[in-house]
Amino acid sequence: MGEQVGRILFIFPGQGAQYRGMGEDLFNCSPRARATYEQACDVLGFDLKALSFDDPDNELILTRNTQPALLTHHIACLEAWRELTGDAVTPDLCAGHSLGEYSALVAAGALDFADALRLVRRRGELMGKYGEGEMTAFTLDLETLRPIADKHFCGIAGCNLPDQTVVGGRPEDLDAMADEVLAQFPRKRAVRLKTEGAFHTYYMVTAAQSFRVELDAVDINVPMIQVLSNYTGAYHDPDPGVIKARLFFQLFHPVLWMQNMQTAVKDGTRAVIEFGGGIGTGEAPADKRANLEGIIKKAFRRAEHPPRYHAVINTQTLAACAEEFGG
């Protein structure tokens, strides 16, 4: 594995990293990626390949579809990379942003891929069914933003960076909040996100109550490696029952991604590999860039020894990352 020293962190992005054509290049070149997609189709009972690769009816953006499609792409990227590196690299810890936490648990051996698919499909259905409101990302710190959010009945949905906080609420409440932020901080941007609801806020309580039944019915194992919890910002307790509870709470509490990354920094992470998804205006997988790259590099830039960042999101990055790690 070359000169790599220190702890390795695998990460998986959340919603917003999906796009038409996602995974088709890997399906065509990697037997293990192809097997991952075939299994997903069998488990879900519909053609996830057609949805991900072609999206003929523009339904990939629906939460019930986005979540299993992204999870499958995450794991297909991971399996293709493992195939190319001869299963020689084992991470020391895993993390995922929102939906990506389920992929992290799969990668850590805590959750079976098929069970994860069923869970996130149902999770997406419930979030879409009971979802109300929208989400906005602000380039402000949590402590500054929280009192303004409270004033407008909006909830903190995510803490991505010290100066990037996501808020959820009704459209009119978010509009009023954005106006007040702009008046107080003219240079601070507010970006409305494309979601079916105010995820990770109190608007998701009803969805979470229904989802608890699904969590109770699934088998979760003790993770073979440490997995970071969005709900606590620290590592998941190894007790499967506690993991289920924290996945329940994650649905209607903020994603503490900044705290997750601070935990990884403190514990000496030296390499980060992001698996799956992609963003950017280009249409082909080769045109995409990794979803969390900017956040990761900003999160670690003040670290004494910033980790090396890598991504596996398409065939080009797969080959480059495998070569870096001795594949």
Order of alpha helices (4+ residues) and beta strands (2+ residues): beta-alpha-alpha-alpha-alpha-beta-alpha-alpha-beta-alpha-beta-beta-alpha-beta-alpha-beta-alpha-alpha-beta-alpha-beta-alpha
